[in-house]
Amino acid sequence: MGILEVKNVGKRFGGLQALGDVNLSVAENSVHAIIGPNGAGKSTLLNCLVGKLIPDTGSVMFDGQSVLGRKPFKINQMGISRVFQTPEIFGELSVLENMLIPCFAKRDGAFHLSAFKNMLDDKEIIDRAQHMLEEMKMADKHSMNAASLSRGDKRRLEIGMCLSQEPRLLLLDEPTAGMARADTNNTIDLLKQISDERDITIAIIEHDMHVVFSLAERITVLAQGTPLVEDTPDNIKGHPKVREAYLGETQDAA
């Protein structure tokens, strides 16, 4: 049994079957990638995992508890954090102020704008946020306006904001989308460090095969809403079904 278990999940949108009988098991403290060509159902599956969609059939279990029907903030409280394709940060705030918000919410259970001023004077919260910025190698950028950060640093900040809530499962939706290669490699190094140093499970949806084969221990390949194959990266590279599903990216990655 994995920490994340997807069983017989199906989802239709009118006459379109986005997912059909999907089964997936993600082992605890592993890095698991979900790949597939455009339209394979990756984003639909991810939205089922975080409560944005409820599948028509099947179950999604995290550590033995169903995530279905739970609001996203309740799923977050279960120990699941999600990083979106476009970094979700507060651009009008400083880097430190961004990091303060999840640190405050982790301690007090919620964050309200009315608490913002008091939060800025809370030494415990400030110390926790500064420690996370140091771990993310962003302490020297603490006073910068978050909107002025590079794409890679925005992603690094967002990952740090997720980690400050001490999740057990980190879901990454194309975390290197729109990045220059240097930022992509820095993000790969950061995720390797997180995987090595923390008791955390990471699941990645990604198009960039360089990212997938640099990080993943197991890979599930989706095509037309159903899993084609699940295996190790070495076996996935040359798998005939994978080459047939999206030949070009797989050949480049190999």
C-alpha positions in Angstrom: 0.0 0.0 0.0 1.3 3.4 -1.0 0.7 6.6 0.9 -1.4 7.7 -2.1 -3.7 5.2 -3.6 -5.8 5.9 -6.7 -8.2 3.0 -7.5 -10.5 2.7 -10.6 -10.8 6.5 -11.0 -12.9 7.7 -14.0 -14.0 11.2 -15.0 -16.1 12.3 -17.9 -16.9 15.8 -19.1 -20.0 15.4 -21.2 -19.1 13.0 -24.0 -15.4 13.2 -23.3 -13.8 10.6 -21.1 -10.9 12.4 -19.5 -10.0 9.5 -17.1 -10.9 5.8 -17.5 -10.2 3.3 -14.7 -7.0 4.9 -13.5 -5.0 2.9 -10.8 -2.0 4.4 -9.2 0.0 3.7 -6.1 2.7 6.2 -4.8 5.1 4.8 -2.3 5.9 6.8 0.8 9.0 9.0 0.7 9.5 8.4 -3.0 9.5 10.6 -6.1 6.8 9.5 -8.6 6.3 11.2 -11.9 3.1 11.1 -14.0 3.8 11.8 -17.7 1.9 11.6 -21.0 1.1 13.5 -24.1 -1.2 16.5 -24.2 -4.8 15.4 -23.4 -3.7 12.3 -21.6 -5.6 13.3 -18.4 -2.7 14.4 -16.2 -4.2 17.7 -15.1 -7.7 16.0 -14.5 -6.0 13.4 -12.3 -4.1 16.0 -10.3 -7.3 18.0 -9.8 -9.0 14.8 -8.4 -6.1 14.4 -6.0 -6.5 17.9 -4.5 -10.2 18.2 -4.3 -10.8 20.5 -7.3 -12.7 17.7 -9.1 -14.7 14.7 -7.8 -14.3 11.7 -10.0 -17.4 9.9 -11.4 -16.1 6.5 -10.2 -13.3 5.1 -8.0 -11.5 6.4 -4.9 -8.5 8.5 -4.0 -7.0 7.7 -0.6 -4.2 9.5 1.2 -2.7 7.6 4.2 -5.9 5.6 4.4 -8.3 8.6 4.3 -10.4 9.6 1.3 -9.7 13.0 -0.2 -12.9 13.0 -2.2 -15.4 15.7 -1.4 -13.0 17.6 0.9 -12.3 21.3 0.3 -8.8 22.1 -0.8 -7.8 23.7 2.6 -9.0 20.5 4.3 -6.8 18.4 2.0 -3.9 20.8 2.9 -4.6 20.1 6.6 -4.3 16.3 5.8 -0.7 16.9 4.8 -1.0 17.5 1.0 0.5 20.6 -0.6 0.3 21.5 -4.3 2.6 23.7 -6.5 0.7 25.0 -9.5 2.1 25.5 -13.0 2.1 29.3 -12.5 3.7 30.3 -9.2 1.0 31.4 -6.7 2.7 34.0 -4.6 1.7 37.4 -3.4 3.5 39.7 -5.8 2.7 42.9 -3.9 4.4 41.6 -0.7 8.1 41.0 0.0 9.7 37.6 -0.1 9.8 37.4 3.7 6.1 38.5 4.0 5.1 35.7 1.6 6.9 33.2 3.7 5.4 34.5 6.9 1.8 33.7 5.8 2.1 29.9 5.6 4.2 29.8 8.8 1.5 31.7 10.6 -1.2 29.5 9.2 0.7 26.3 10.2 0.9 27.5 13.8 -2.6 29.1 14.2 -4.6 27.0 11.7 -5.6 29.8 9.5 -4.6 33.2 8.2 -6.8 36.3 8.0 -5.7 39.7 6.6 -6.7 41.2 9.9 -3.9 39.3 11.5 -1.2 40.5 9.1 0.0 43.5 11.1 0.4 41.4 14.3 2.2 38.7 12.3 4.9 41.1 11.3 5.7 41.6 15.0 5.7 37.9 15.9 9.3 36.8 16.6 8.5 33.1 16.5 6.8 33.3 13.1 9.6 35.6 11.7 12.3 33.2 12.9 10.5 30.3 11.3 10.1 32.1 8.0 13.7 33.3 7.9 14.9 29.7 8.6 12.9 28.5 5.6 14.3 31.2 3.4 17.7 30.1 4.4 16.9 26.5 3.5 15.6 27.8 0.1 18.8 29.8 -0.3 16.7 33.0 -0.5 17.7 34.8 2.7 19.5 37.5 0.8 16.3 38.3 -1.1 14.1 38.6 2.0 13.3 42.3 1.4 12.7 42.1 -2.4 9.3 42.5 -3.8 8.1 39.0 -4.8 6.8 40.2 -8.2 10.4 41.2 -9.2 11.8 37.7 -8.7 12.8 35.5 -11.6 10.6 32.6 -12.6 12.9 30.2 -10.9 13.1 32.2 -7.6 9.3 32.5 -7.6 9.0 28.8 -7.9 11.7 28.3 -5.1 9.7 30.7 -2.9 6.4 28.9 -3.6 8.0 25.5 -2.8 9.4 26.9 0.5 5.9 28.2 1.4 4.5 24.7 0.9 7.3 23.1 2.9 6.8 25.5 5.8 3.5 23.7 6.4 5.4 20.4 6.8 3.4 18.4 4.2 3.8 14.7 3.8 2.9 14.8 0.1 4.1 17.5 -2.3 2.2 17.6 -5.6 4.1 19.5 -8.4 2.2 20.5 -11.5 4.9 21.1 -14.2 7.2 22.9 -11.7 9.7 24.0 -14.4 7.2 25.3 -16.9 8.4 28.5 -18.6 11.9 28.4 -17.0 15.2 28.9 -18.6 17.5 25.8 -18.5 19.6 27.2 -15.6 16.5 27.8 -13.5 15.2 24.3 -14.4 18.5 22.7 -13.3 18.4 24.7 -10.0 14.9 23.5 -9.4 15.9 19.9 -10.0 18.8 20.3 -7.5 16.4 21.8 -4.9 13.9 19.0 -5.3 16.6 16.4 -5.0 17.8 18.1 -1.8 14.2 18.1 -0.4 13.7 14.5 -1.3 17.0 13.5 0.4 16.7 15.6 3.5 13.0 15.4 4.4 10.5 12.6 5.1 8.3 13.6 2.2 6.7 12.0 -0.8 6.8 14.0 -4.1 4.5 13.4 -7.1 5.3 15.3 -10.3 3.3 16.0 -13.4 5.8 17.1 -16.0 6.4 17.4 -19.7 10.1 18.0 -19.5 11.8 14.6 -19.7 15.0 16.0 -18.4 13.2 16.8 -15.1 11.4 13.5 -15.0 14.4 11.3 -15.6 16.6 13.4 -13.2 14.2 13.0 -10.3 11.7 10.2 -10.5 12.1 6.7 -9.0 8.9 5.5 -10.6 7.0 6.8 -13.6 3.4 6.3 -14.6 2.6 7.0 -18.3 -0.9 8.1 -19.2 -2.4 8.1 -22.6 -6.0 9.0 -23.5 -7.0 8.9 -19.8 -5.7 5.5 -19.0 -2.3 4.3 -17.6 -0.1 2.7 -20.3 2.7 1.5 -18.1 4.3 2.1 -14.7 8.0 1.3 -14.2 11.5 2.6 -13.4 13.0 5.5 -15.4 15.4 3.1 -17.1 12.7 0.8 -18.3 10.3 3.6 -19.3 12.9 5.1 -21.7 12.8 2.2 -24.1 9.3 0.9 -23.5 7.5 0.4 -26.8 4.2 1.6 -25.5 5.8 4.8 -24.3 7.6 5.4 -27.6 4.3 4.9 -29.4 2.4 7.3 -27.1 4.9 10.2 -27.5 7.9 9.1 -29.4 9.7 12.4 -29.8 10.0 13.4 -26.1 11.0 9.9 -25.1 13.7 9.6 -27.7 15.1 13.0 -26.8 15.1 12.0 -23.1 16.8 8.7 -23.9 
